[in-house]
Amino acid sequence: MSGPLSGWGRYPKIAPDTLTRPRSDAAVAEAMAKGPLIARGNGRSYGDAALSEGQVLDMTAFRHILSFDPETGLVEAEAGVLLGDLITAFLPLGFFPFVTPGTKLVTLGGPSPRMCTARTTCATARSGTTSPGSRS
Ligand SMILES: Cc1cc2nc3c(=O)[nH]c(=O)nc-3n(C[C@H](O)[C@H](O)[C@H](O)COP(=O)(O)OP(=O)(O)OC[C@H]3O[C@@H](n4cnc5c(N)ncnc54)[C@H](O)[C@@H]3O)c2cc1C
């Protein structure tokens, strides 16, 4: 058993049976074959969205930016990339994600229902702070 985890609200605190930090798709597949699990990003959910008494997969090792199209502003990145890292990389080029929460300390996979797909890679971050497609 691992130590207790919590979300941003620090309640509830739940200790998973196993907490692993896979570094490859094969390691994720291996964990999935063992049974039900929940993925965890940077733990900034307010409540228990990334908690389990069973198997928890810390996805923060998947933090590579895979591609960037300067014409469209489209970024493909692994789900463990922090929003803040994306901003650090692309704001100097004039691009900013057009959908963001109130903190940059979330992974791309965490807010995935709103920002991108819940896979290890996702597409996000068009240019412009007010409308998709415009440069900031
Ligand atoms: C200060 C603050 C301000 C915020 N402001 C806003 C706001 O303005 N608007 C808003 O909508 N939200 C806001 N949030 C909430 C935050 O955006 C979400 O809770 C976000 O999901 C947290 O991302 P995380 O990486 O910490 O994910 P976690 O909390 O670790 O996980 C969130 C969910 O995503 C799943 N998940 C994580 N990674 C993966 C993955 N790789 N594959 C599949 N599933 C995965 C988890 O299982 C869990 O269900 C705020 C949070 C904080 C702390």
The ligand as an SDF file (V2000), in Angstrom:
LIG
                    3D

 53 58  0  0  0  0  0  0  0  0999 V2000
   -6.5190   26.6870   -8.3450 C   0  0  0  0  0  0  0  0  0  0  0  0
   -7.3700   25.8710   -9.3070 C   0  0  0  0  0  0  0  0  0  0  0  0
   -8.1290   26.5210  -10.2560 C   0  0  0  0  0  0  0  0  0  0  0  0
   -8.9320   25.7850  -11.1390 C   0  0  0  0  0  0  0  0  0  0  0  0
   -9.6730   26.4500  -12.0710 N   0  0  0  0  0  0  0  0  0  0  0  0
  -10.4860   25.7540  -12.9020 C   0  0  0  0  0  0  0  0  0  0  0  0
  -11.2780   26.4270  -13.8820 C   0  0  0  0  0  0  0  0  0  0  0  0
  -11.2670   27.6570  -13.9580 O   0  0  0  0  0  0  0  0  0  0  0  0
  -12.0550   25.6730  -14.7050 N   0  0  0  0  0  0  0  0  0  0  0  0
  -12.0900   24.2980  -14.6180 C   0  0  0  0  0  0  0  0  0  0  0  0
  -12.8050   23.6620  -15.3900 O   0  0  0  0  0  0  0  0  0  0  0  0
  -11.3320   23.6480  -13.7100 N   0  0  0  0  0  0  0  0  0  0  0  0
  -10.5460   24.3360  -12.8660 C   0  0  0  0  0  0  0  0  0  0  0  0
   -9.7820   23.6700  -11.9560 N   0  0  0  0  0  0  0  0  0  0  0  0
   -9.8600   22.2090  -11.9020 C   0  0  0  0  0  0  0  0  0  0  0  0
   -8.7440   21.5400  -12.7130 C   0  0  0  0  0  0  0  0  0  0  0  0
   -8.6130   22.1420  -13.9770 O   0  0  0  0  0  0  0  0  0  0  0  0
   -9.1400   20.0850  -12.9410 C   0  0  0  0  0  0  0  0  0  0  0  0
   -9.4140   19.4510  -11.7240 O   0  0  0  0  0  0  0  0  0  0  0  0
   -8.0740   19.2970  -13.6780 C   0  0  0  0  0  0  0  0  0  0  0  0
   -8.6690   18.0900  -14.1060 O   0  0  0  0  0  0  0  0  0  0  0  0
   -6.8560   18.9710  -12.8340 C   0  0  0  0  0  0  0  0  0  0  0  0
   -5.8650   18.3850  -13.6530 O   0  0  0  0  0  0  0  0  0  0  0  0
   -4.7750   17.4030  -13.0420 P   0  0  0  0  0  0  0  0  0  0  0  0
   -3.6870   17.2010  -14.0490 O   0  0  0  0  0  0  0  0  0  0  0  0
   -4.3400   17.8680  -11.7040 O   0  0  0  0  0  0  0  0  0  0  0  0
   -5.6230   16.0640  -12.9630 O   0  0  0  0  0  0  0  0  0  0  0  0
   -5.9880   15.1040  -11.7320 P   0  0  0  0  0  0  0  0  0  0  0  0
   -6.6480   15.8840  -10.6530 O   0  0  0  0  0  0  0  0  0  0  0  0
   -4.7920   14.3090  -11.3430 O   0  0  0  0  0  0  0  0  0  0  0  0
   -7.0320   14.1520  -12.4700 O   0  0  0  0  0  0  0  0  0  0  0  0
   -8.2700   14.6960  -12.9360 C   0  0  0  0  0  0  0  0  0  0  0  0
   -9.0640   13.6160  -13.7130 C   0  0  0  0  0  0  0  0  0  0  0  0
   -8.4030   13.3190  -14.9490 O   0  0  0  0  0  0  0  0  0  0  0  0
   -8.1010   11.9320  -15.0270 C   0  0  0  0  0  0  0  0  0  0  0  0
   -6.7870   11.8410  -15.6970 N   0  0  0  0  0  0  0  0  0  0  0  0
   -5.6350   12.4760  -15.3630 C   0  0  0  0  0  0  0  0  0  0  0  0
   -4.6550   12.1780  -16.2290 N   0  0  0  0  0  0  0  0  0  0  0  0
   -5.1970   11.3110  -17.1240 C   0  0  0  0  0  0  0  0  0  0  0  0
   -4.6760   10.6240  -18.2620 C   0  0  0  0  0  0  0  0  0  0  0  0
   -3.4050   10.7490  -18.6570 N   0  0  0  0  0  0  0  0  0  0  0  0
   -5.5170    9.8140  -18.9540 N   0  0  0  0  0  0  0  0  0  0  0  0
   -6.8090    9.6520  -18.5590 C   0  0  0  0  0  0  0  0  0  0  0  0
   -7.3620   10.2780  -17.4910 N   0  0  0  0  0  0  0  0  0  0  0  0
   -6.5580   11.0920  -16.7890 C   0  0  0  0  0  0  0  0  0  0  0  0
   -8.0670   11.4350  -13.5910 C   0  0  0  0  0  0  0  0  0  0  0  0
   -8.3770   10.0530  -13.5100 O   0  0  0  0  0  0  0  0  0  0  0  0
   -9.1610   12.2950  -12.9620 C   0  0  0  0  0  0  0  0  0  0  0  0
  -10.4440   11.7210  -13.1960 O   0  0  0  0  0  0  0  0  0  0  0  0
   -8.9670   24.3710  -11.0620 C   0  0  0  0  0  0  0  0  0  0  0  0
   -8.1670   23.7060  -10.1000 C   0  0  0  0  0  0  0  0  0  0  0  0
   -7.3870   24.4530   -9.2300 C   0  0  0  0  0  0  0  0  0  0  0  0
   -6.5560   23.7170   -8.1990 C   0  0  0  0  0  0  0  0  0  0  0  0
  1  2  1  0
  2  3  1  0
  2 52  2  0
  3  4  2  0
  4  5  1  0
  4 50  1  0
  5  6  2  0
  6  7  1  0
  6 13  1  0
  7  8  2  0
  7  9  1  0
  9 10  1  0
 10 11  2  0
 10 12  1  0
 12 13  2  0
 13 14  1  0
 14 15  1  0
 14 50  1  0
 15 16  1  0
 16 17  1  0
 16 18  1  0
 18 19  1  0
 18 20  1  0
 20 21  1  0
 20 22  1  0
 22 23  1  0
 23 24  1  0
 24 25  2  0
 24 26  1  0
 24 27  1  0
 27 28  1  0
 28 29  2  0
 28 30  1  0
 28 31  1  0
 31 32  1  0
 32 33  1  0
 33 34  1  0
 33 48  1  0
 34 35  1  0
 35 36  1  0
 35 46  1  0
 36 37  1  0
 36 45  1  0
 37 38  2  0
 38 39  1  0
 39 40  1  0
 39 45  2  0
 40 41  1  0
 40 42  2  0
 42 43  1  0
 43 44  2  0
 44 45  1  0
 46 47  1  0
 46 48  1  0
 48 49  1  0
 50 51  2  0
 51 52  1  0
 52 53  1  0
M  END
$$$$
